[in-house]
């Protein structure tokens, strides 16, 4: 839930930045890391499937071109 996440970020970060006279009006997440590489692992299966499908498509196109 994006709104709950944004509220939690503000709740956690606001006191620290508030002491410096800074107010969080909006924010953008540029990078997310975890210590067990879970987030990077999520996309690996999908990436492998896309590459496999692309390789199959190229092989089929070459095969079909050779048949004609």
N, C-alpha and C positions, 0 to 999 in steps of 0.2 A: 504494500500500500504506500504509494508515493507521498501522500499527505502526512501519514503517520511518521514515515521516515524523515521527512522535512521537519516536522515538529520536533522530533527527537534530536535531530542535528542542531536545531536552534536552541533547544533546551540544554544540551550538553555544551555547546560552543559559546553561547551568548554570555555567560558569566565571565569567561576568560577574556574574550575580546572586549566585553563591556568595561572591564577594568582599564583597558587601554583607550577608552573613549570611542570605541567602534561599535556600531550597531549593524547587525546582519539584516539586510533588506531582502536579499536574494543570494543564491549561490548556485554554482554549477560544479558537478562532480567531474573531475578530469581523469582520475585514475583510481582504481580500486585494487587492493592487494590483499591476499590472505596468506597465512603461513603454511598452509598445507596444499597450496596450488589448486584448490577446488574450483575456483572461478575459471582458470585457464583450462582445466580439464573438461569443463562443461562443453566447450565448443569443439574439442578434438574429434569426437565421434561424428558430429555433423560435417566438419571439414573433411574428414576421411571419406564420408559418403559422397560429398559433392565432387571430390577429386576422382573417386572411383567412377561415378556416373559420367564425368567428363572424359575419362580415359575410354570408357565403353563407347561413348558417342563418337569419339575420334576413330576408334578401331572399326566401328560399324560403318562410318562414312568412308573409310579407306577400303573396306571390304566391298561396299556397294559400288564404289567408283571402279574397282577392279573387275566387277561383274559385267559392267556395261561395255 
